[in-house]
Amino acid sequence: MKLVSLLWSNILHRKTLSLLTIFSVAITVALVVFLLLCSQGVEQGAEKGYGPFEVTIGAKGSATQLALNTYYHIGAPTGNIPYTLLDDVRKDELVDTAYAMTTGDNYNGFPIVGMEPGYFVTRYGADKQMANGKLYDKLGDTVVGSHVASTLGLHVGDKFQGAHGLVKGTDDDGDGAEEHDHHHSFTYTVVGILPPLMTSDDRAVFTTLDYAWAVHESQQGDHKEVTTILVKPKSLLGAQSIKTKYGQISNVQAIYTSKAVADVVNVVDKGTQALSVVTVICILLAAGSILLSLIAAVNERKKDVGLLRLIGKSKRFIWVSLIGEGVLLTFIGLLAGLLIGHVGGFISREAVFEYSGLQIQSWNLMPGEWLLVVGTLLIGVMASVGPALQAYRVDPLQLFRS
């Protein structure tokens, strides 16, 4: 009798219980895989999220909110600061480069960001060429991120009107019909499409800095304002001086970008730890399911084990036949879980990216997955040993006499 055939027939003999066991293992593994994918996305996002801009200057408020809005295009800005501050920052001998950013409008839910073209060279390097078209050079020209272009089907030459607010269908400051009509009278033209940058810039629409002043007519002359100033210091020591100097200005805050992003990552890590508790419970339930499945099979298989021993099957064959059923169920559930986890990551990647700015590399094999595979199989073996030992200890002669 072939061992694999024996194991498979035993599993098919209890289809319902076997399917429940495989299902519990698969769901647990899929959950762990999805958590690993999200965790990897957070780490990569934190690493690529702000480029060389170690200091960020914006309106007083939450430092994490300022960082999230500036580099991840999530949430509302903390407010506006005077445009004249940009000249002071650029004249500072400790500053390498600085760029102002304006935001507050959206196109179909994607943020419209006013940014000087030099930002892209400073952050991504001169070797990053446009996927199509060119960078903007006049008011109304836009370049769109790769995700925006693919989602909305935009091409070079397309025209559109934006809307006030950072979320589709909202008006953050309630300026009413006049503001609404003015937004719809301002037309943008797509002149370029960015290549995939693997950052949140993929889900933004970029245009000239002065778009906000043209759309919001209240910002004229000396009253011009910007949302944020992104600062690349000449040195890390200089970053400290820049933060201290500009953080003392009234209604202005200067933050260490890396610290603000790290605070966000720490919050996400705490959430992941909370989900890990749920994952551990699922793992225990999966192990219990394997154990119950094998315990239920013990009484049915005592005679089979006794017969195998009487006809002279080796001890190794009997042990493998007893433990192999649990391991096979675990292995099938493991493969199904890995597939479900990665397919789920692939299906949800765009929704996750639009909502949080996290890039999920759904088909990447992560280092933690090998630990997951080994750990899952080990749990299957451990859950199988007890029932196997109980069945093997039965005296075959006494069993058949009874």
C-alpha positions in Angstrom: 0.0 0.0 0.0 1.4 3.3 -1.0 1.8 5.8 1.9 0.4 8.8 -0.1 -2.6 6.8 -1.2 -3.3 5.8 2.4 -3.0 9.3 3.7 -5.2 10.7 0.9 -7.9 8.0 1.4 -7.9 8.8 5.2 -8.5 12.5 4.5 -11.3 11.9 2.0 -13.0 9.5 4.5 -13.7 12.6 6.7 -14.2 15.3 4.0 -16.1 17.8 6.2 -13.6 17.7 9.1 -10.6 17.7 6.7 -12.0 20.8 4.8 -12.6 22.6 8.0 -9.0 22.0 9.1 -7.6 23.1 5.8 -9.8 26.2 5.8 -8.7 27.2 9.3 -5.0 26.8 8.4 -5.5 28.7 5.1 -7.3 31.7 6.6 -4.7 32.0 9.4 -1.8 31.8 6.9 -3.5 34.3 4.5 -4.0 36.8 7.4 -0.3 36.6 8.4 0.8 37.0 4.7 -1.4 40.1 4.3 0.0 41.6 7.5 3.5 40.9 6.3 2.8 42.6 2.9 1.3 45.7 4.7 4.2 45.8 7.1 6.7 45.7 4.2 4.7 48.5 2.5 4.9 50.6 5.6 8.7 50.1 5.8 9.2 50.9 2.1 6.9 53.9 2.3 8.8 55.2 5.3 12.1 54.7 3.6 11.1 56.3 0.3 8.5 58.7 1.7 10.3 62.0 2.0 13.5 61.7 0.0 16.3 64.2 1.0 13.9 66.7 2.7 15.0 66.3 6.3 13.1 69.4 7.5 9.6 70.4 6.7 8.1 73.8 7.5 4.4 74.4 7.8 1.6 75.9 9.9 1.4 75.2 13.6 -0.4 71.9 14.4 0.3 68.2 14.4 3.8 67.2 13.1 2.6 63.9 11.8 -0.4 65.5 10.0 2.1 67.9 8.3 4.3 65.0 7.2 1.4 62.8 6.0 -0.2 65.6 4.0 3.1 66.8 2.5 4.8 63.5 1.5 1.9 60.9 1.5 -0.9 63.2 0.3 -3.1 62.0 3.2 -5.4 64.1 5.3 -5.7 67.9 5.4 -2.9 70.4 5.7 -2.3 72.1 9.0 -2.9 75.4 7.4 -0.9 77.9 5.3 2.3 80.0 5.8 3.4 83.2 4.1 5.0 82.7 0.7 7.6 85.3 1.6 9.1 82.8 4.1 10.4 80.7 1.1 12.9 83.5 0.2 14.2 83.6 3.7 14.7 79.8 3.8 16.5 79.8 0.4 18.8 82.5 1.5 19.8 80.5 4.6 23.4 79.3 4.2 22.5 76.0 5.9 19.9 75.2 3.2 20.9 73.3 0.1 17.5 73.5 -1.7 13.9 74.3 -0.7 10.6 74.0 -2.5 7.2 75.4 -1.6 4.1 73.3 -2.0 0.4 74.4 -2.4 -2.5 72.0 -2.0 -6.2 72.0 -1.2 -7.9 70.9 -4.4 -8.6 67.5 -6.0 -9.5 65.9 -9.3 -11.8 62.9 -8.8 -10.4 62.4 -5.3 -6.8 62.7 -6.3 -5.0 65.7 -4.7 -3.8 68.5 -7.0 -0.4 69.6 -5.7 1.4 72.8 -6.7 5.1 72.2 -6.8 8.1 73.7 -8.5 9.5 71.4 -11.3 12.9 71.2 -9.6 11.4 69.1 -6.9 11.4 66.0 -9.1 15.1 66.2 -9.9 16.0 66.8 -6.3 14.0 63.9 -5.0 14.2 61.3 -7.7 17.3 62.3 -9.6 17.9 63.6 -13.1 17.9 60.1 -14.6 14.1 59.7 -14.0 12.6 60.6 -17.3 8.9 61.3 -18.0 6.9 58.3 -19.1 5.2 60.5 -21.6 5.2 64.2 -22.4 7.1 66.9 -20.4 7.1 68.8 -17.2 4.8 71.8 -16.8 6.1 75.3 -17.4 3.1 77.5 -17.3 -0.1 78.0 -15.3 -2.7 75.3 -16.0 -0.2 72.7 -17.2 -0.2 69.5 -15.1 1.7 66.2 -14.9 -0.1 63.3 -13.4 1.2 60.3 -11.4 1.3 56.9 -13.0 -1.5 55.6 -10.7 -3.8 58.6 -11.5 -3.2 58.2 -15.2 -3.9 54.5 -15.3 -7.0 54.8 -12.9 -8.6 57.7 -14.7 -7.4 56.9 -18.2 -5.6 60.3 -18.7 -3.4 61.0 -21.6 -1.2 63.9 -22.7 -3.4 66.7 -24.1 -6.5 65.8 -21.9 -8.2 68.7 -20.1 -10.1 68.7 -16.8 -11.4 70.9 -14.0 -10.6 70.5 -10.4 -12.7 70.8 -7.3 -12.1 72.4 -4.0 -11.2 70.2 -1.0 -9.0 67.2 -0.7 -11.7 64.6 -1.0 -14.1 64.2 -4.0 -17.3 66.0 -3.5 -16.3 68.1 -0.5 -15.7 71.7 0.2 -13.3 72.1 3.1 -13.9 75.8 3.9 -17.5 76.2 2.7 -16.8 79.1 0.4 -20.1 78.3 -1.4 -21.3 78.5 -5.0 -19.0 81.3 -6.1 -15.9 79.3 -5.1 -17.3 76.2 -6.7 -18.0 78.0 -10.0 -14.5 79.5 -10.1 -12.9 76.1 -9.7 -14.9 74.8 -12.6 -14.0 77.7 -14.8 -10.3 76.9 -14.4 -9.1 74.3 -16.8 -6.0 72.1 -16.4 -4.2 70.5 -19.3 -2.2 67.3 -19.0 1.3 67.9 -20.5 3.1 64.9 -19.0 2.7 61.6 -17.2 5.2 60.5 -14.5 6.9 57.1 -14.5 6.1 54.7 -11.6 8.0 56.3 -8.7 6.8 53.7 -6.1 5.8 56.6 -3.7 2.6 58.4 -2.9 3.5 60.9 -5.7 2.1 58.2 -8.1 -1.4 59.1 -6.8 -1.2 62.9 -7.2 -1.7 65.5 -9.9 1.2 68.1 -10.0 1.0 71.6 -11.4 2.6 75.0 -11.0 2.9 76.5 -7.6 0.8 79.5 -8.5 -2.3 77.5 -9.4 -3.7 78.0 -5.9 -3.3 81.8 -6.2 -5.1 81.8 -9.5 -8.0 79.6 -8.4 -8.3 81.2 -5.0 -8.5 84.9 -5.9 -8.2 86.0 -2.3 -4.5 85.2 -2.4 -3.0 88.2 -4.2 0.1 90.4 -3.8 1.7 90.2 -0.3 -1.1 87.9 0.9 0.1 84.8 -1.1 0.5 81.7 1.0 1.8 78.2 0.6 1.0 75.0 2.4 4.5 73.7 3.1 8.1 74.3 2.5 10.3 71.2 1.9 13.9 71.7 2.9 17.0 69.8 2.0 19.7 70.9 4.4 23.4 70.8 3.5 24.1 68.6 6.6 22.3 66.9 9.4 23.8 69.4 11.8 22.4 72.2 9.7 19.0 70.5 9.9 18.9 71.0 13.6 19.7 74.7 13.3 17.1 75.2 10.6 14.4 73.5 12.7 15.2 75.6 15.7 15.4 78.9 13.7 12.1 78.6 11.8 10.2 76.8 14.5 10.4 80.0 16.6 8.3 82.0 14.1 4.8 82.8 15.1 2.2 80.3 13.8 4.9 78.3 12.0 6.4 74.9 12.9 9.5 73.2 11.6 9.8 69.5 12.1 12.3 66.7 11.6 10.6 64.8 8.7 12.2 61.5 9.7 11.0 61.8 13.3 7.4 62.6 12.2 7.4 59.6 9.8 8.9 57.4 12.4 6.1 58.4 14.8 3.6 57.3 12.1 5.4 54.0 11.6 5.4 53.4 15.4 1.6 53.9 15.5 1.2 51.5 12.6 3.5 49.0 14.4 1.3 49.1 17.5 -1.7 48.4 15.4 0.1 45.5 13.8 1.0 44.2 17.2 -2.7 44.3 18.2 -3.6 42.4 15.0 -0.8 39.9 15.8 -2.7 39.0 19.0 -5.7 38.1 16.8 -3.3 36.2 14.5 -1.9 34.2 17.4 -5.5 33.2 18.4 -6.2 32.1 14.8 -3.0 30.0 14.9 -4.1 28.3 18.1 -7.5 27.7 16.7 -5.9 26.2 13.6 -3.7 24.0 15.7 -6.7 22.9 17.8 -8.6 22.1 14.6 -5.8 19.8 13.4 -5.7 18.2 16.8 -9.4 17.6 17.0 -9.4 16.2 13.4 -6.7 13.7 14.3 -8.2 12.7 17.7 -11.5 12.0 15.9 -9.6 9.8 13.5 -7.8 7.8 16.2 -10.7 5.5 17.2 -11.5 4.9 13.6 -7.9 4.0 12.8 -7.0 1.8 15.7 -7.9 -1.3 13.9 -6.1 -0.1 10.7 -2.9 0.6 12.8 -3.2 -2.8 14.5 -3.6 -4.6 11.2 -0.6 -2.7 9.7 1.5 -3.8 12.7 0.3 -7.5 12.5 1.2 -7.7 8.7 4.7 -6.5 9.5 4.7 -2.9 8.4 7.8 -1.0 9.6 7.6 1.3 12.6 8.6 4.2 10.4 5.8 3.5 7.9 3.2 3.4 10.7 4.5 6.6 12.4 4.6 8.5 9.1 1.0 7.3 8.2 -0.2 8.6 11.6 1.6 11.9 11.7 1.5 12.4 7.9 -2.2 13.0 7.8 -1.9 16.1 10.1 1.1 17.3 8.2 -0.6 16.8 4.8 -3.7 18.7 6.0 -1.4 21.5 7.3 0.6 21.6 4.1 -2.5 21.9 1.9 -3.9 24.7 4.1 -0.5 26.4 4.0 -0.3 26.4 0.2 -3.9 27.6 0.0 -3.2 30.4 2.6 0.0 31.6 0.8 -2.0 31.8 -2.4 -5.0 33.5 -0.9 -2.7 36.0 1.0 -0.8 37.1 -2.1 -3.9 37.1 -4.4 -5.7 39.2 -1.8 -2.8 41.6 -1.7 -2.9 41.8 -5.5 -6.6 42.5 -5.6 -6.6 45.0 -2.8 -3.3 46.8 -3.7 -5.0 49.7 -5.6 -7.6 50.3 -2.9 -4.9 50.2 -0.2 -2.7 52.6 -2.2 -5.5 55.0 -2.8 -6.6 55.0 0.8 -3.3 55.0 2.6 -0.5 55.5 0.0 1.0 52.1 0.9 2.6 50.2 -2.0 1.9 46.5 -1.6 4.3 44.4 -3.6 1.9 41.5 -3.7 4.1 38.9 -5.4 7.2 39.5 -3.4 8.4 36.6 -1.2 9.2 38.2 2.2 11.8 36.8 4.6 9.1 36.3 7.2 7.3 33.9 4.9 9.9 31.2 5.3 9.5 31.5 9.1 5.8 31.2 8.5 6.1 28.1 6.4 8.4 26.4 8.9 6.3 27.4 11.9 3.1 26.2 10.3 4.5 22.8 9.4 6.0 22.5 12.9 2.6 23.2 14.4 1.1 20.5 12.2 3.7 18.0 13.4 3.2 18.9 17.1 -0.6 18.7 16.8 -0.2 15.2 15.2 2.2 13.6 17.6 -0.2 13.2 20.5 -3.0 11.3 18.6 -0.4 9.3 16.7 1.3 8.2 19.9 -2.1 7.2 21.4 -3.0 5.1 18.3 0.4 3.4 18.2 0.4 2.3 21.8 -2.7 0.1 21.3 -1.9 -3.6 21.6 -3.0 -5.1 18.2 -3.6 -8.6 19.6 -5.8 -7.2 22.5 -7.6 -5.0 20.0 -8.6 -7.9 17.7 -9.5 -10.2 20.6 -12.0 -7.6 21.8 
